[in-house]
Amino acid sequence: MRAGSLEFEKPILELEKKIEELRSLSSEGNVNLTSEIKKLEEKLEKLKKDIYDNLTPWQRVQIARHFKRPYTLDYINMIMTDFIEIHGDRCFSDDKAIVAGFANLNGHKVCVIGHQKGRDTKENLERNFGSAHPEGYRKAIRIMKLAEKFNIPVISFIDTPGAYPGIGAEERGQAGAIAYNLMKMAALEVPIIVTVIGEGGSGGALGIGVGDKICVMENGYYSVISPEGCASILWRDRAKAPEAAEVLKMTAEDLHELGIIDDVIKEPLGGAHRDPQATANNIKKKLIKYLDELSKLSKKELLDERYEKFRKIGIFEEGE
């Protein structure tokens, strides 16, 4: 299988390989195979649509974790200008699992916060695989409070399997740092737009996830626990992660239907890594739309609507 391909993409890769072989044969042997190639290309497009339009929740989780998927800094570079990164929590250190700073988005001055993963082993160790320590969340809220001071809206990109659960993180107050962020973000007097660009795992995601508008990428997920963690607890078997992904209702479509998120951002066929720039353009359109909408609200209206938004989450009715 091609590097980076997923198991369910195997039929697509086999057909692509067959098309490449026919093209090579056609060019080398002076044989006209145009009609055969065209038929296979049409079959390939139909196969892609059939597979990607009917992905299971577990398959979407696999795409959300794809190592070629764009990360926070990629989107900042593609859709924003004049980005200035700010470091440190003024208390312990600078956590590179979270990037934060100020930028320009289509004429809007914005504060941007986001989880950042690495592309290789060295960078992943440096970024702690996108799992933030308490100092990362303290840095994030420090920058958000600075944005509030200058009346600058906040844009948050979520992409983490969860907050780092190590001893050091617990000793430095991981749970307290996340709880503090929830409290302060709920009362922040500037618009907050949250986008889950890949993984949205547990409190690690929620620590920068309180917003007036919450979007999830088509192949992203947002959940109280990972499918593997859920399977380990419920069935004592991590191999049951696909079943856990199904019952957790963690996909963008499920979350939108349940009223937990406000919008689903479309991705190119096969996932964001297939066409990062097109994906970035889709995100940019949504961000500008919501920035324009939220900028018209007074501070009181903004906070009242945010309060009502989160009060409604979790309301349900029991039927016969």
N, C-alpha and C positions, 0 to 999 in steps of 0.2 A: 504493500500500500504506500501511496505517496505520503511524504512527511507532512504531518499536520492534519491528515484526513481522519475522519471518524468512521467507526465500524459500519454505521448505517449508510454511509456514502459509497460503500464498496461497488454497488451496481453502477453508479454514476462514473466512477473511476475506470471500471472495466470498459464501459462504452466509449469513454474519452480516449482510452488507450487504443481501442479498435479503430476509431476515427483517425488517430495519428498514424497508425500503421497503414491505413488506406491512402492517406495523403502522401506518405513517404513512398509507397509503392507506385502511386500515380506519377509522382515527380521523377522518380528514378527509372521506372520502366516504360515511360512514355505511354502509359495506359490511361485512357480517359475513364475515371471512376467518379466523375462529378455527381451523377445522379444517385449513386450508392451512398456517397458521402453526405449529400443533402438529406437523404432519407434518414440516415443515422443521426444527423444533427437535429432533425425535427423530433426524432424519437428521444434524443438526449434532453431536449428542452421540456418535453412532456414528462419524462421521468423525473427531472429536477423538480418540476412543479408538483408532481404527485407526492414526492418524498418530503419536500420542504413545506408544503402546505398542510401536511398531516403529521407533523412532528409530535412525539409524545413529550410530556413534561421532562422526563429524564434526558431525552435527546436535546431539548432546549438548554438544560443545565450544562450538558457537554459543550454546546456551542458557546454558552456564556463564559465558560472556562478556557476557551480556545486560546493557545499561547500567541496567536497572531492577531487576536482581537485588539482594536485600538483601546488605549488606556487614557487616563485623564490628561496627561501632558500632550498626547497626540491630538486630542480634541481641542485643547487650548491653542495649540499651534495651527490647527486647521481652521478654526472659526473665530479666533480672537487675535487682537494685535496688542502690542505694547505691554506684554505680560511682565510684571515685576514680582518675583517670588519673595516671600517674607519667611524667615526661619525662626524656630525656637519658641518655647513656651514661657520664657523668662523665669523658669523655675528649676528645670532639670536639664533638658537637652533638646535637640532638634530631631524629631521623628520623621524619617524620610518615607514612611509608609503613607503619610498624608502631605500633600503639597497645598500651599495656600498663597494667595497674593491678590494683586489687582490687575485688571486688564480692561481693554476696550472691546465691546461687542456691538458692532454696527452703530456706533455713535453713543451707545450706553456705557457709562463707566460702571464696572461691576467688580465685586469681590468674588473670587472663585476659589473653592475648596474642593479637594477630591482625594480619594485613595489612589495610590500609585503602585502598580506591580512592576516587576522587572522582566526583561526579555531573555536573560540567560541566568545561570546559577549565581554568578557573582552579583549581578544587579538585584536578583530576587533576595539574596541574603542581605544586601544593603537596604532594600525596601521592605524586608521582612514579609515577603509574599503578599503585601497589601494589608497585613494585619497590624493595626495600629496599637501603640502603647498609650498609657494615660497622657504622656506629654504630647502625643499627636492630637488628641482631642482637646487638650488645653491650648495648644497652638491654634487649632481651628476656631475655638470660641474667642480667643484673643483677637484674631483677625476679624471675625464677624462683629465684635464689639467696636472695633476700629471703623469698620464699614458703617455701622449704625451712627457713629459720631459724625461722619461726613455725609450721611443720608445716601449711601451707596447700596443698591440691591445685592443680594447674595445668591450665587449660583453654586450648587453642590452636586458633585459627581460621585456616585457611590459605586464601588467595585471592590468588595472584600469578602472573603469567606467567613470573617468574624473578627472581633477584637482579639488581640494576642492574649492567650490564657496562661502565660508563663508566670513563674513565682515572682520575678522582678516586677512585672506589670501589676500583679495583685498587691505586692508590697507598697507600690506607689499609688494605689487607689484607683484601679481600673474601673470598677463599678461606680465609684463616686464621681469620677471624671465624666463618664457617660451620662449619669443622672444629672449632673450639673449642666451639661450641654443641653439636655432635653428641657430643663427648666428655663435656661437663658434663651434658647432658640424660640420657645413658645411665646416669649415676651419681647422678642427682637422687633424693633419698630421700623424695619425696612422689609421689602418683599424678599421672600426666600423661594427659589425654584430648585427642586431636587430632581435629579435624573439618575436612575439606576442604569449604568451603562454595561454592567456585566453581572457579577455576583452581588447580591444584597443579603448578606448573612447576619442575622441576629442583632444583638446590641451594637456590634461593630458597625453595622450599616445605620442603625437608628441614631447613633451618636452624632451624625451630621445629616440626619434624615428628616428633621421636623421642618415642614415647608408649607407655603400657601398653595403651591401646585406641585404635585408629585407625579413624575412620569417614569415609566419603565420601558426600556428597549424591548422590541418584539421578542428577542431571544434572551432577555435578561430574566433574573428571578429575584424575588424579595421574600424572605422567609424567616421565621423565628428560629429555625435550626436548619442545618444542611440535611439533604436526603440521607447521607451516610450516618449522621448523628442520630437522626430520627429512627432509622432502621436498627441501629445498635441498641437504642433504648426500648423500642417496641417489640422487636423480634430477636434481639441479641444476635443479629446477623447483618453485617454491612452490605452483603450481597443483595439484600432486599431494597437497596436504595431506589431502584426504578419504581417499585410499588409505593415507597414513601413519598417520592416526588409527585406521584399521582394524587395521593390523599392530602398532601399539604396545601394544595391549591396555591402554588407558589409562582405560577407563570403570569405574565403580564395580562393575558386575556382573562384569567380567573380573577386576578386582583382588581381589574377594572369592573368586571361584572359584580364583584362583591362591594364595590364602592370604596375600596381602600386607596386606590390611586386615581388620578384625574385623567391620565392619557397614556396611550400606547404609541411609542415612536417606531415607525416602520423601518425595517432593515432590508438591504438588498437580498435577493434570493440566495440562500446558503449562509447568510450571516454577515455581520458588520465587517469581518476580516476580508470578505470577498471584494468589497468596494468601500474602503474607509472614508474617502472623500464624500461619496454620496450619502453615507450614514451621517457624517458630520454636518452636511447641508440640511438633512432632515432634523437633526437636533437644533441647529441654529434657527431654523424657521419657528420651531416650537418655543424656544427661549425668547426670541424677539416678540412673538405673539403674546406670551404671558407677561413679559416685562411691560409691554404697552398696556395691557389690561390692568395689571396691579399698580402701575404708577398713577392711575387715575383715582385710586382709593385714598382716603384720609388715613392717618395712623390708627384712629379709632376703628374705622371700618375694616382695615387690614387685620387688626388684632381680634376683633369680634368674629370675623369670618374664619380666621384660623382656629379660634376656639371652637366654633360650631362644627368645623370640618372634622376635628379630632374627637369631639364628643359623639358624633354620629357613628364612628367606626366601632364595630362590635355589637351594634343593636341587631337583634334577631327576634323572630316570632316562632313559636312552636305550634305545629299543626296537629291535626288528629293523626 
